[in-house]
Amino acid sequence: MTELNMIYDTDCVDGMAGLPAGSVDVIVTSPPYNIGKAYTTYDDTIPRNTYLKWMRTVAAESLRVLSDQGSFYLNVGGSLKDPWIPIDVAQTFREQGFVLQNMIHWIKSIALPEEGVAAGHYKPINSKRYHNDCHEFIFHFTKKGAVEIDRLANGVPYQDKSNVNRWGGEKRDIRDRGNTWFIPYETIRESRPHPATFPVQLPMMCIKDHGLENCRLVMDPFMGIGNTAVAAIRLGIPFIGFEIDECYRNIANERVSTEMRGQDKKSG
């Protein structure tokens, strides 16, 4: 079997082909959206039909390597001019046999005028047609739609404490966060050398949502600069990933080494 805790210079479809069926418990990834992002080497402007055909291939191989009780968290966004992209990509996974168990919304910025709160970040636009884009999708796919998740792993305290004892269960001051996850991202360019990456908190929340006790191996087919790997290391879960761009892979490997050294110091 391929060595764990490694990021391989391999096309993800070829890389997954070398993994045993059912060997991965959690997949967290964000593929190119095909919206013209300025990647170092990858062309993010291929024809839509070609792009979706590729996504079907990724979906088919992902379904094979995912365990029967595994979870695939697919982060996909679109563009204001073409908001169908994430839906089209999700449909390719449905066609290959995945079941959409949860549709989670990654909220990057939120405004609560009554509370005087405006939190998070977004890219302002100057348009008379569109709103600022403040969210992306996280599609939670499983094989049968019946995987039990750890609903309180990313839980939040009750605002009204009388609800702690109102409902059945453990009577704890914590409730399910729901399917809207507010996860701001860093805006300093130096902290985002990849043009389209999610923050480390996102894969951490996905892995915890699936349940740490049910996770033997995390995989990211499009590892980028390594945020899924960093999340797995922090949670004590082995990982494997694939990234064909040498620039991003080098950054990812450096971050992995730094994170592992930090974990060794903590355990020592």
Secondary structure, 3 states (H helix, E strand, C coil): CCCCCEEECCCHHHHHHCCCCCCEEEEEECCCCCCCCCCCCCCCCCCHHHHHHHHHHHHHHHHHHEEEEEEEEEEECCCCCCCCHHHHHHHHHHHCCCEEEEEEEEECEEEEHHHCEEEECCCCCCCCCCCCCCEEEEEEEECCCCCCCCCCCCCECCCCHHHHCCCCCCCCCCECCCCEEECCCCCCHHHCCCCCCCCCHHHHHHHHHHCHHHCCCEEECCCCCCHHHHHHHHHCCCEEEECCCHHHHHHHHHHHHHHHHHHHHHHC
